[in-house]
Amino acid sequence: MQAKSIVQALLIAAPLTFAGAAALANPQDELKRVEVSGRQTTEMRTDVKASCPSISAVLQKQLSPIWGLHQETGMFRVEFTVDQDGVHDIRSRGANTYRDGIRKAMRELTCNSGSSQPQAYAFNVHIVSPDKTHPTGQVALKID
């Protein structure tokens, strides 16, 4: 009985094997070429204070109330794009307490990249405890 089952299996498998080989040999069934396009990544600009002169004041305005509630120090990185329509694609990492304030500040910001092409920017903000030079309730920021 086993020999009969093996013969039946071979009779079924043989045509499928040859049909598969014929399909592979048929040039009409070849895969079509796929092209991928997208925006070329560029280096991040770090001259954010020159392109966005009000950045310190805007961040101070948005982050000081949050500092007053939490008084949490930390560092975060902000990346964004500037084009002729303004600031877009705002991303931030670190210091989660300040994330909403950062986004609000970046939406208020007016920047001029000096280019007709979109420009990618990145900067770090260090939030430190205020000292004598900062009025009460104001957060001490260092932007680099």
Protein Blocks (a to p, Z undefined) as FASTA:
>chain_A
ZZmmmmmmmmmmmmmmmmmmmmmmpmklpccdddddddddddddfklmmmmmmlmmmmmm
mmmmmmmmnopacdddddddddfkbcehiaceejkllmmmmmmmmmmpccdehiabdcdd
ddddddddddfklcghiacdddZZ
